[in-house]
Amino acid sequence: MVHAQLDPTARQQLAIAAVEAKTRKDLSWQQLADAAGLSVAFVTAAVLGQHPLPQASAEAVAELLGLDADAAMLLQTIPVRGSIPGGIPTDPTIYRFYEMLQVYGTTLKALVHEQLGDGIISAINFRLDVKKVADPEGGERAVITLDGKYLPTKPF
């Protein structure tokens, strides 16, 4: 049976314990994703309390992290989503995404609507990928792909 959380506290506490175990065992997010058999972005989000994992994936991740059966069960519950409390983010990495949306948000909206029409991009039917690539001018660049299903607005 599918169960949902009504308060984010339990999943937040599990996220803290999971990250501590991941650090203690010197595991990568990719290793957790490999154990789960799912994408690294989805598993990372799930462990951080933003998605439920299927039973087999939850059990595999919990086992790899050395967490108990209760943690595996909690990893399967539908969480109260939203990992950033109100206000402007203070973490520099998260703030840069906020800044990008402040600068390019209306541009993205205009381009999405021009190319696809009136509607939204789903964050449920969604894929996320992060890659490191060489910068031709030296150093490295981050390539972040946000791939969401387009859902048109339907008159009723």
N, C-alpha and C positions, 0 to 999 in steps of 0.2 A: 504494500500500500504506500502511496505517496504521502509524505508529511511535509508541512510547511512551518517555518519559524515565524513567530509573531514579534520577536524581539531579537535584535542583532547580537546581543551580548554573548550567547553561547557560541555562535560561529566566530565572533571576534576572539574569544578566549581560545577556541580551537586553532584559529589562525596563528595566534601567538605561540602556542605550544608546537604547532607544526613547523613554523619557521625556526624555532629554537632547536627542534629535533633535526631539521634539515641542515642547520649550521653545525650542530654537534657531530653529525654523521658525515659532514663535508659532501653533501649531495647537491647536485644541480637541479634546476627546475626541469631540464630535459630528462634527467634520470627518472624523476617522478612521472613525467609524461610518458616515458617509455614503459614504465611499470603499469601505468593506467591504460595504455593503448590509445591515448587521445593526444590532441595537439598540445604543445607546450603552453600556448596562450590560454587555452581553456582550462587546463589542469592548474596552472598558476592562479588564475582567477578563482577557481573552485577552492583551492587550498586557502586562498586569502579571503574566502567567505562570500564570493559573488555568484557561484553556480553550484548546483548539486552534481555529484558524480554518480554514474551508474554503480550498482552494487559491486560488481567485480572490480571496477576501477577504484572505488572507495576502499575496498578491502586490500587491494594491492598497494595503494599509496599508504594506507595506515600501517600495513606490515613493514614496508620499506622504511617508514619513519619510526617504527617501534611504538606506534600508538595502539591503544586498546580497541576492543570491539565497539565500545560506546562512541569512540571517535570515528570509527568507520561508519557507524550508523548516522552520526551527525553530518558527516561529509555527504550523505545521500539526501539530506533534507533541503527543501527549497528555502533559500535564505531571504532575509530582508536585504535587498540589494542597495548599493550605494556606499562606496568606501571613502568618500571625501565629505567631511562635515561641512556645514554651511560656511559661507565666507570665502575669501580669496585663499587658495592653498598657499602654504608656507614652504613646503618641500620644494627645493629648486627644480627637480625634474618634473614633478606634477605641475608646478607653476608655469613651466615653459609650455606645456600643453594648453593650459588655461590661456596663456598669452597668445599662442597660435590661434586659438579659437576667437580671442578678442580681436586679433588682427585679420584673420581670414574667415571667420565664421559667416559673415554676411556674403563674402565671395563664394564660399562653398554652397551656401543656400541658393544664391542666384544661379550658379552653374548647375547644381542638381536640378532645380526647377526648370531651367531652360532646356536641359538635355532630357529630363525624365518626366516633367510635368509636376503638378501639385501633389505632394505626398511626403513621405518620410523614408528614411533609411533605417531598417530594423537593427536594433542592438540585441535582438533575440536570435534571429536567423542571421548569424554574423560570424565572420572569421577575422582574426587578427594575426598579423605576422610581423616580426621585428628581425631585421637582418643588418649585419655590419658589413659595409662595403668600403673599398679604398676610395679616397678622394683624390682625383687626378691632380689637385693642387697640393697634395700632401695631407697626411693624417687620415682620419676615418670619418665616414658619414653613417647615419642611421637611416635605413629605409623602413618606414612603417606603413603597412598596408592595412587599411580598414575596408573590409569587404562585407557589406550588409545588403540584404535583400531589400529592393525598393518596393514600398507599399503605397500605391496611389490612393489619394483621397477619393472616396466614393460618395457622390450625392445621395441623399435619402429623403 
